[in-house]
Every structure is written in C-alpha cells, then in structure tokens.
Amino acid sequence: MNALENNIIDTAILAVMSNDGTIHGDVILAYNKDDILKSQQSKYIPIPLLTALLQVKEKQERFAIVGLSCHIHGLHNVLDKKPSLKKQLIFSIGLICDRVMVSSGMDYLIEKVNIKKQDVKEFYFRDKKPNGYPGVVHIKTNNNSQRLCPEERIKIKDFFTPARCRICFDKMNIACDITIGDPHGIKNVDRIQGESLIIIRTEKGMNLLRQSNNRFLTIKKVSLKDALKGQHIEEKKRNWRSYIEIWKDLDKPIPDYYFYLKDKTILNRKNKEKKLLKHALLLKTFKVKEDLFKLLYRVQKQEEIKKYIIFPFKIMKKIIIKRITL
C-alpha cells in the first residue's frame, strides 16, 4: 500500500477469491487500498498469477507481485525470456508455502456444509475473526453462513495436494525480495491481533522496509534459526529428497534445481512418500469430481478402521514400555 501511495509502483499483481458468479481463485491488478484489501486471507488453491504480466507489459506499468514460490520461479523464467519486463518489476514479495490443494479440495469443503457452489459469495480458508489463529473455514451465501473447524481443512490436505507441490523444495520462497509467512516457532507471538514473519532477502527489500517508516509495521527482530525450525525446514528437505527421487524413478522430467540440491539433502525414502506421490498423480485422471469425492470417503473410512484396529496395540505398547522402564 505504501508503494502505491508513494508512486513507487503503478500496480501490484495479487491473488484474490473471485465471486463473479462462481467462487474461484483469481488475479487482479491492484491500484488502490480497496484492491489490496481484497487480496487478504490465505488461498490454498492454484491461481494463475502470471497471466497478469501480459497486461502490465502492454500498459508499460511499474509493478510489484505477491506470490508463492512457484509464481516467483515462473516470474524469473519469464524475465529471462522477456528482459524488457525486468525494468518494470520494482519488487517481489514471496509467501511461505508448504503446498496448495487442487480446486476440488475447496469444492469438497463447500459440499461438506451442504451448500451449492454457485450460491457461494465468500469463501475463507482461514477466517481468524471468530476464534483467532489458525482460523476456521468460513463459507457464505446471501442468506447463510457455515463454518468448519481447521481440522476439516487440514485432514484433507494430503488427499488434494498436487503432484508438483510434492517436488517443490522452496517452502521459504528464496527468490523474492521479501518473504512473509506465519511466525511458527517464534516466541511470544500475538495470536489475537496477528503477527507475521518477515525475511528480508535483498537490498531492495531492505529499502522497502525502511521506506515504510513503521507507518504500517511494528517490527521486532527474531531468530532466523527459530523461524526455520518452526517451519520444519529440515523435515521439508528430507521429504523433498524422497519425493524427487521417486519422481525420477517414475521417469518424470527432473527440474534443474535437483542437480544443485541433491547433494545437500539426505536421501531417506519412505513408502508413505511413494504412496502420496502416486496418489497425487492420480488426481488429474478424475474427470468428475464426485468420483474423486467417493475415493476420499473410502480412504477416510479405511483410515478410521485402521485407527480403530491399531489403537489397542498403541496402548499395549505404552504399557509395556512403562513396565520395562520401571
């Protein structure tokens, strides 16, 4: 907002939830405060953010972009092909991202509350107003409002995760000027009013922070080590190496970064990663979302039965360990 008001940029490329007849992820060019406010809240679905580059290029506008690591990687690929566009890009803000869900994940949550998708006017993956962090799924129509607890969203993440998210290494969005995300692992965070983790990555990013003059921000220094631990980056690195090796075994095209990162990560293959990646590849074969939902119901039922069977053994194991340690 500060960059727009002070004529640092002409516009910003932002992701929003559209409500023009059917709720879905969309892209806007922001020119004022109201446009920026529309982009608030998390959106855990794929959004083609870079389609807006055509407009800013035609209009010769100076722009900023706020996106996920895949958007920022794609942006740099475009800039390599269209160097004239580099002069128009003023800065980039990257969001910390573990993964998104295919759009059917949102459809499933809407169906869960017995609302027709065409009736949805507002959809929030994480509405923090009712109970604070981490926020509930909130779905609104003209005359109805339904909420789902955070666990309803979290428990379907694995099922609806796209395959490409599984082999992405860049949770921390390293190729932007400023990274922003949830302050996991940081002590004394205000979960009521809300706080965000900010990582300054470039001199350009540092200048932007200075130019804000604390008008919009109250800043305190935190430990990068704590931030990375809170984001489970070491676990992410191990999981990525497992997924990318399985991807390679399936004769899928290997991203160039694999050859730079493979020696910096530990190979620890697991059957779980193989199962999840094969399932992710299966997602795109479903032409009818109802068939996909039927599979989800079967998987959930199997998990319930598995927990019911395994639970007594877990109790027995704890009792045996307790007796051994006495």
C-alpha positions as CSV (number, residue, x, y, z in Angstrom):
1,M,0.0,0.0,0.0
2,N,2.9,2.3,0.9
3,A,4.5,1.7,-2.5
4,L,1.3,2.6,-4.4
5,E,0.6,5.7,-2.3
6,N,4.2,6.9,-2.8
7,N,4.2,6.3,-6.5
8,I,6.9,3.6,-6.2
9,I,4.8,1.3,-8.3
10,D,1.8,1.8,-10.6
11,T,0.1,-1.5,-9.7
12,A,0.5,-4.8,-7.9
13,I,-0.3,-8.3,-9.1
14,L,-2.3,-10.0,-6.4
15,A,-4.3,-13.2,-5.9
16,V,-7.9,-12.9,-4.8
17,M,-11.0,-15.1,-4.3
18,S,-13.5,-14.1,-7.1
19,N,-17.2,-14.1,-6.6
20,D,-18.4,-13.2,-10.1
21,G,-21.0,-16.0,-10.3
22,T,-18.8,-18.8,-9.1
23,I,-16.2,-18.7,-6.4
24,H,-12.7,-19.4,-7.5
25,G,-9.1,-18.2,-7.3
26,D,-8.4,-15.2,-9.5
27,V,-5.8,-12.5,-10.3
28,I,-6.2,-8.7,-10.0
29,L,-4.1,-5.7,-10.7
30,A,-4.3,-3.5,-7.6
31,Y,-4.4,0.2,-8.0
32,N,-5.7,1.4,-4.6
33,K,-6.3,0.4,-0.9
34,D,-9.6,-1.4,-1.6
35,D,-7.9,-3.6,-4.2
36,I,-5.2,-4.6,-1.8
37,L,-7.6,-5.4,1.0
38,K,-9.4,-7.8,-1.4
39,S,-6.2,-9.9,-1.5
40,Q,-6.2,-10.6,2.2
41,Q,-6.6,-14.1,3.6
42,S,-5.0,-17.4,2.6
43,K,-5.9,-19.2,-0.7
44,Y,-5.0,-22.8,-0.8
45,I,-5.8,-23.4,-4.5
46,P,-3.8,-22.9,-7.7
47,I,-4.1,-19.4,-9.1
48,P,-2.5,-18.4,-12.5
49,L,-0.9,-15.2,-11.1
50,L,1.5,-14.6,-14.0
51,T,-1.3,-14.2,-16.6
52,A,-1.4,-10.5,-15.4
53,L,2.1,-10.0,-16.8
54,L,0.6,-9.5,-20.3
55,Q,-1.4,-6.5,-19.0
56,V,1.4,-4.8,-17.2
57,K,3.7,-5.3,-20.2
58,E,1.1,-3.8,-22.6
59,K,0.5,-0.8,-20.3
60,Q,4.2,-0.4,-19.5
61,E,3.4,-0.2,-15.8
62,R,5.8,-0.4,-13.0
63,F,4.6,-3.4,-10.9
64,A,5.1,-5.4,-7.8
65,I,4.0,-9.0,-7.3
66,V,2.9,-11.0,-4.3
67,G,3.0,-14.8,-4.9
68,L,4.0,-18.3,-3.9
69,S,7.4,-19.7,-4.7
70,C,6.1,-21.3,-7.9
71,H,4.9,-17.9,-9.0
72,I,8.2,-16.3,-8.2
73,H,10.2,-19.0,-10.0
74,G,7.9,-18.7,-13.0
75,L,8.3,-14.9,-12.9
76,H,12.1,-15.2,-13.2
77,N,11.8,-17.6,-16.1
78,V,9.6,-15.1,-17.9
79,L,12.0,-12.3,-17.1
80,D,14.9,-14.4,-18.6
81,K,12.9,-14.6,-21.9
82,K,11.5,-11.0,-21.7
83,P,14.3,-8.9,-20.3
84,S,12.5,-5.6,-21.1
85,L,9.9,-6.6,-18.4
86,K,12.7,-6.6,-15.8
87,K,12.7,-2.8,-15.8
88,Q,9.0,-2.8,-15.0
89,L,9.3,-5.1,-12.0
90,I,10.0,-3.0,-8.9
91,F,9.9,-5.6,-6.2
92,S,8.5,-9.1,-5.3
93,I,7.0,-10.4,-2.1
94,G,7.0,-14.1,-1.6
95,L,4.7,-16.1,0.7
96,I,5.9,-19.1,2.7
97,C,4.1,-22.1,1.2
98,D,4.2,-25.7,2.0
99,R,1.6,-26.6,-0.7
100,V,-1.8,-25.9,-2.0
101,M,-4.7,-28.1,-2.9
102,V,-6.3,-28.8,-6.3
103,S,-9.5,-26.8,-6.6
104,S,-11.6,-29.9,-5.9
105,G,-10.4,-29.5,-2.3
106,M,-12.4,-26.3,-2.0
107,D,-15.4,-27.9,-3.7
108,Y,-15.3,-30.7,-1.2
109,L,-15.4,-28.3,1.8
110,I,-18.3,-26.5,0.2
111,E,-20.2,-29.8,-0.3
112,K,-19.3,-30.7,3.3
113,V,-21.6,-27.9,4.6
114,N,-24.4,-28.7,2.1
115,I,-24.1,-25.5,0.0
116,K,-24.2,-25.4,-3.7
117,K,-21.0,-23.9,-5.2
118,Q,-22.9,-21.4,-7.4
119,D,-24.6,-20.0,-4.3
120,V,-21.2,-19.2,-2.5
121,K,-20.5,-15.5,-2.3
122,E,-17.5,-15.5,0.0
123,F,-15.0,-18.3,0.9
124,Y,-12.3,-18.1,3.5
125,F,-9.8,-21.0,4.1
126,R,-8.7,-19.4,7.4
127,D,-11.1,-16.8,8.8
128,K,-9.5,-15.7,12.1
129,K,-12.3,-13.4,13.2
130,P,-14.4,-15.9,15.1
131,N,-11.7,-17.7,17.2
132,G,-8.3,-16.2,16.2
133,Y,-5.4,-18.3,14.9
134,P,-5.3,-20.6,12.9
135,G,-8.7,-19.6,11.5
136,V,-11.8,-21.6,10.5
137,V,-13.1,-22.4,7.0
138,H,-15.9,-19.9,6.5
139,I,-18.4,-20.2,3.6
140,K,-21.0,-17.5,3.0
141,T,-24.0,-17.2,0.7
142,N,-26.6,-14.4,0.5
143,N,-28.6,-15.8,3.4
144,N,-26.4,-18.5,5.0
145,S,-23.0,-18.7,6.8
146,Q,-21.3,-22.0,7.6
147,R,-18.0,-22.7,9.4
148,L,-15.8,-25.7,9.6
149,C,-13.1,-26.3,12.2
150,P,-9.4,-26.0,11.0
151,E,-9.1,-29.8,11.3
152,E,-11.6,-30.3,8.4
153,R,-9.2,-28.5,6.1
154,I,-6.0,-29.9,7.5
155,K,-7.1,-33.6,7.3
156,I,-7.8,-33.4,3.5
157,K,-4.5,-31.6,2.6
158,D,-2.7,-34.8,1.7
159,F,-5.5,-36.1,-0.4
160,F,-5.8,-33.0,-2.6
161,T,-2.1,-32.0,-2.8
162,P,-1.0,-31.6,-6.5
163,A,2.0,-33.7,-7.6
164,R,4.1,-30.7,-8.4
165,C,3.8,-29.4,-4.9
166,R,5.4,-32.6,-3.6
167,I,8.6,-32.0,-5.5
168,C,8.9,-28.3,-4.7
169,F,11.9,-27.5,-2.5
170,D,11.2,-23.8,-1.9
171,K,8.9,-23.5,1.0
172,M,10.6,-20.3,2.2
173,N,10.3,-18.6,-1.2
174,I,14.0,-17.7,-1.6
175,A,14.0,-15.9,-4.9
176,C,11.9,-12.8,-3.9
177,D,12.9,-9.5,-2.2
178,I,10.8,-10.1,0.9
179,T,9.4,-13.3,2.3
180,I,6.3,-13.3,4.5
181,G,4.5,-16.1,6.4
182,D,3.2,-17.4,9.6
183,P,5.5,-17.0,12.6
184,H,5.7,-20.6,13.6
185,G,8.5,-21.3,16.1
186,I,8.7,-17.7,17.3
187,K,8.1,-17.0,21.0
188,N,5.6,-14.5,22.4
189,V,3.6,-14.1,19.1
190,D,0.4,-12.2,19.3
191,R,-2.1,-14.7,18.0
192,I,-5.1,-12.4,18.7
193,Q,-4.2,-9.3,16.7
194,G,-1.9,-11.3,14.4
195,E,1.8,-11.1,13.5
196,S,3.8,-12.3,10.5
197,L,7.3,-13.4,10.0
198,I,9.2,-11.2,7.6
199,I,12.5,-12.2,6.0
200,I,14.4,-9.5,4.0
201,R,16.3,-11.1,1.2
202,T,17.7,-8.3,-0.9
203,E,18.8,-4.7,-0.6
204,K,15.7,-3.7,-2.5
205,G,13.7,-5.5,0.2
206,M,15.5,-3.7,3.0
207,N,14.9,-0.3,1.3
208,L,11.2,-1.0,1.1
209,L,11.1,-1.8,4.8
210,R,12.9,1.5,5.6
211,Q,10.5,3.4,3.4
212,S,7.6,2.2,5.4
213,N,8.8,4.3,8.3
214,N,6.9,2.0,10.7
215,R,3.7,3.5,9.4
216,F,2.1,0.1,8.7
217,L,4.5,-2.1,10.7
218,T,5.6,-2.7,14.2
219,I,8.9,-4.6,13.8
220,K,10.9,-6.8,16.2
221,K,13.9,-8.9,15.5
222,V,13.6,-12.7,15.8
223,S,15.9,-15.6,15.4
224,L,16.2,-17.0,11.8
225,K,17.1,-20.3,13.4
226,D,13.9,-20.4,15.3
227,A,11.9,-19.4,12.2
228,L,13.4,-22.2,10.1
229,K,12.9,-24.7,12.9
230,G,9.3,-23.6,13.3
231,Q,8.7,-24.1,9.5
232,H,10.2,-27.6,9.8
233,I,12.7,-26.9,7.0
234,E,14.9,-29.9,7.8
235,E,12.0,-32.2,7.6
236,K,10.9,-30.5,4.4
237,K,14.4,-31.1,2.9
238,R,14.2,-34.8,3.7
239,N,10.7,-35.2,2.3
240,W,11.6,-33.3,-0.8
241,R,14.6,-35.6,-1.5
242,S,12.3,-38.7,-1.1
243,Y,9.6,-37.2,-3.4
244,I,12.1,-36.1,-6.1
245,E,13.9,-39.5,-6.2
246,I,10.5,-41.3,-6.6
247,W,9.6,-38.7,-9.3
248,K,12.8,-39.6,-11.1
249,D,12.1,-43.3,-10.8
250,L,8.7,-42.7,-12.5
251,D,10.6,-41.2,-15.5
252,K,9.1,-37.7,-14.9
253,P,11.1,-34.6,-16.1
254,I,13.6,-33.5,-13.4
255,P,13.8,-29.8,-12.5
256,D,17.2,-28.3,-12.9
257,Y,17.5,-27.5,-9.2
258,Y,17.6,-31.2,-8.5
259,F,21.2,-31.4,-9.6
260,Y,22.2,-28.5,-7.3
261,L,20.3,-29.7,-4.2
262,K,20.5,-33.4,-4.2
263,D,24.0,-33.5,-2.5
264,K,22.8,-31.0,0.1
265,T,19.9,-33.2,1.2
266,I,19.6,-36.7,2.9
267,L,18.0,-39.5,0.9
268,N,15.6,-41.3,3.3
269,R,13.0,-43.0,1.1
270,K,9.7,-43.9,2.7
271,N,6.7,-45.9,1.5
272,K,4.5,-43.1,2.6
273,E,6.0,-40.6,0.2
274,K,5.7,-43.0,-2.7
275,K,2.1,-43.6,-1.9
276,L,1.3,-39.9,-1.6
277,L,3.1,-39.0,-4.8
278,K,1.3,-41.8,-6.8
279,H,-2.0,-40.6,-5.4
280,A,-1.2,-37.0,-6.4
281,L,-0.6,-38.1,-10.0
282,L,-3.9,-39.9,-9.9
283,L,-5.8,-36.8,-9.1
284,K,-5.7,-35.4,-12.7
285,T,-7.2,-38.6,-14.1
286,F,-10.6,-37.9,-12.4
287,K,-12.9,-36.1,-14.9
288,V,-15.8,-35.9,-12.5
289,K,-15.2,-34.5,-9.0
290,E,-18.0,-36.7,-7.5
291,D,-15.8,-39.8,-8.3
292,L,-12.9,-38.2,-6.6
293,F,-15.0,-37.5,-3.5
294,K,-16.1,-41.1,-3.4
295,L,-12.5,-42.2,-3.3
296,L,-11.9,-39.7,-0.5
297,Y,-14.8,-41.2,1.5
298,R,-13.4,-44.7,1.0
299,V,-9.9,-43.5,2.1
300,Q,-11.3,-41.8,5.2
301,K,-13.3,-44.9,6.1
302,Q,-10.2,-47.1,5.8
303,E,-8.2,-44.7,8.0
304,E,-10.9,-44.8,10.7
305,I,-10.9,-48.6,10.6
306,K,-7.1,-48.7,10.7
307,K,-7.0,-46.3,13.8
308,Y,-9.7,-48.5,15.5
309,I,-7.6,-51.6,15.0
310,I,-4.2,-50.1,15.8
311,F,-5.3,-48.1,18.9
312,P,-5.3,-51.1,21.3
313,F,-1.8,-52.0,20.2
314,K,-0.6,-48.5,20.8
315,I,-2.0,-48.6,24.4
316,M,-0.3,-52.0,24.9
317,K,3.0,-50.7,23.6
318,K,2.9,-47.8,26.1
319,I,2.1,-50.1,29.0
320,I,4.9,-52.5,28.0
321,I,7.5,-49.6,27.7
322,K,6.3,-48.2,31.0
323,R,6.8,-51.5,32.8
324,I,10.2,-52.0,31.2
325,T,11.4,-48.6,32.4
326,L,10.2,-49.1,36.0
